[in-house]
Amino acid sequence: MYFQADGLGGFLIGEIFIALGASFQSGSDTALLYESLVQAQKETTYKRISGVYNSLSRFAEASGAILAGIVAVHGLKLPFMMDLIANGLTFLLILTLVEPPIERFDRHESSILQLKQVFQYIFHGHTYILWLLIVGSFLSSTSLVMVWVLQPYMQEV
């Protein structure tokens, strides 16, 4: 979406897709890490390995932002093409992952019913969780959108 966007509306749609992608990824990487460590009987090292993982993620994100800034001087769409290539390579790497065996539980309730129970929990008597979700969503989206809103302002200045 970013690559094809020619205005703020296109960038907003791109941000929505980023938010959706982040929500799908959120927690799945740490769950896979923890379950893999349990399978290897090394779950006591989870905090250390998770900390290293988070540090490396932040370092890679910062390095990528700097590299994107340098590359953007040669063409504004070039960082997005590089991101597409990096994501493609990551996808190929993901295909090599092996999920640890899943312990199956005897579930009497469907996933839809469980999801309904979660929503009932949030909306009936636990409004602080609802507000945390709303504020968190607002802060996440505004911090990303502000980058795009700030750029035209900085050009005018």
C-alpha positions as CSV (number, residue, x, y, z in Angstrom):
1,M,0.0,0.0,0.0
2,Y,2.8,2.4,0.8
3,F,4.5,1.7,-2.5
4,Q,1.3,2.6,-4.4
5,A,0.1,5.4,-2.2
6,D,0.1,8.9,-3.6
7,G,-1.4,10.7,-0.6
8,L,-2.2,10.6,3.0
9,G,-5.3,8.3,2.4
10,G,-3.1,5.6,0.9
11,F,-0.6,5.9,3.7
12,L,-3.4,5.6,6.3
13,I,-4.6,2.4,4.6
14,G,-1.0,1.1,4.6
15,E,-0.9,1.9,8.4
16,I,-4.1,-0.1,8.9
17,F,-2.5,-3.1,7.1
18,I,0.6,-2.7,9.3
19,A,-1.5,-2.7,12.4
20,L,-3.4,-5.8,11.3
21,G,-0.1,-7.6,10.5
22,A,1.3,-6.6,13.9
23,S,-1.8,-7.9,15.7
24,F,-1.4,-11.2,13.9
25,Q,2.2,-11.5,14.8
26,S,1.8,-10.2,18.3
27,G,2.5,-13.0,20.8
28,S,2.9,-15.7,18.2
29,D,6.7,-15.3,18.1
30,T,7.1,-15.4,21.9
31,A,4.7,-18.3,22.1
32,L,6.7,-20.3,19.6
33,L,9.9,-19.4,21.5
34,Y,8.5,-20.5,24.8
35,E,7.0,-23.7,23.5
36,S,10.3,-24.5,21.7
37,L,12.2,-24.0,25.0
38,V,9.7,-26.2,26.9
39,Q,10.1,-28.9,24.3
40,A,13.9,-28.6,24.7
41,Q,13.5,-28.6,28.5
42,K,15.2,-25.1,28.7
43,E,12.2,-23.0,29.7
44,T,14.2,-21.5,32.6
45,T,16.2,-19.6,29.9
46,Y,13.1,-17.9,28.4
47,K,13.6,-14.5,30.1
48,R,17.2,-14.3,28.9
49,I,16.6,-15.4,25.4
50,S,13.5,-13.3,25.1
51,G,15.5,-10.3,26.3
52,V,18.2,-10.9,23.7
53,Y,15.5,-11.4,21.0
54,N,13.9,-8.1,21.9
55,S,17.2,-6.3,22.0
56,L,18.2,-7.6,18.6
57,S,14.7,-6.7,17.2
58,R,15.1,-3.1,18.4
59,F,18.6,-2.9,17.1
60,A,17.6,-4.3,13.7
61,E,14.6,-1.8,13.5
62,A,16.9,1.1,14.3
63,S,19.5,0.0,11.8
64,G,16.8,-0.5,9.2
65,A,15.4,3.0,9.7
66,I,18.8,4.5,9.3
67,L,19.5,2.4,6.2
68,A,16.1,3.4,4.8
69,G,16.8,7.0,5.3
70,I,20.1,6.7,3.5
71,V,18.5,4.8,0.6
72,A,15.5,7.1,0.4
73,V,17.8,9.9,-0.9
74,H,18.2,7.9,-4.1
75,G,14.4,7.2,-4.4
76,L,11.5,7.3,-2.0
77,K,10.1,4.0,-3.1
78,L,13.4,2.2,-2.8
79,P,13.1,1.5,1.0
80,F,9.7,-0.1,0.4
81,M,11.1,-2.4,-2.4
82,M,14.0,-3.3,0.0
83,D,11.4,-4.0,2.7
84,L,9.4,-6.2,0.3
85,I,12.6,-8.2,-0.5
86,A,13.5,-8.6,3.2
87,N,10.0,-9.8,4.0
88,G,10.1,-12.2,1.2
89,L,13.4,-13.7,2.5
90,T,11.9,-13.8,6.0
91,F,8.9,-15.7,4.6
92,L,11.3,-18.3,3.1
93,L,13.1,-18.6,6.4
94,I,9.8,-19.0,8.2
95,L,9.0,-22.0,6.0
96,T,12.0,-23.8,7.6
97,L,10.5,-23.5,11.2
98,V,9.2,-26.6,12.9
99,E,6.5,-26.1,15.4
100,P,6.9,-28.1,18.6
101,P,4.2,-30.7,19.3
102,I,1.0,-29.2,20.5
103,E,-0.6,-30.6,23.7
104,R,-4.2,-31.1,22.8
105,F,-6.8,-30.3,25.4
106,D,-10.3,-31.8,25.4
107,R,-12.3,-28.7,24.6
108,H,-16.0,-28.7,25.0
109,E,-16.4,-25.1,23.8
110,S,-15.9,-23.8,20.4
111,S,-13.4,-21.0,19.6
112,I,-16.3,-18.7,18.7
113,L,-17.9,-19.3,22.1
114,Q,-14.6,-18.6,23.9
115,L,-14.2,-15.4,21.9
116,K,-17.7,-14.4,22.9
117,Q,-16.7,-15.0,26.5
118,V,-13.7,-12.7,26.1
119,F,-15.8,-9.9,24.7
120,Q,-18.4,-10.3,27.5
121,Y,-15.5,-10.1,30.0
122,I,-14.2,-6.9,28.5
123,F,-17.5,-5.2,27.9
124,H,-19.3,-6.2,31.2
125,G,-17.6,-5.0,34.3
126,H,-14.0,-4.7,33.1
127,T,-14.1,-1.4,31.3
128,Y,-10.5,-0.7,32.3
129,I,-9.4,-3.4,29.9
130,L,-11.6,-1.9,27.2
131,W,-10.0,1.5,27.8
132,L,-6.6,0.0,27.7
133,L,-7.3,-1.5,24.3
134,I,-8.8,1.7,23.0
135,V,-5.9,3.9,24.3
136,G,-3.3,1.4,23.2
137,S,-4.8,1.3,19.7
138,F,-5.0,5.1,19.5
139,L,-1.4,5.6,20.7
140,S,-0.1,3.0,18.3
141,S,-1.9,4.4,15.3
142,T,-1.1,8.0,16.1
143,S,2.6,7.4,16.6
144,L,2.8,5.8,13.1
145,V,0.5,8.2,11.4
146,M,2.3,11.3,12.8
147,V,5.4,10.3,10.9
148,W,3.5,10.9,7.7
149,V,1.6,14.0,8.9
150,L,4.9,15.6,10.1
151,Q,6.7,15.2,6.8
152,P,4.6,17.8,4.8
153,Y,4.8,20.2,7.7
154,M,8.6,19.9,7.8
155,Q,8.8,20.4,4.1
156,E,6.8,23.7,4.5
157,V,9.1,24.8,7.3
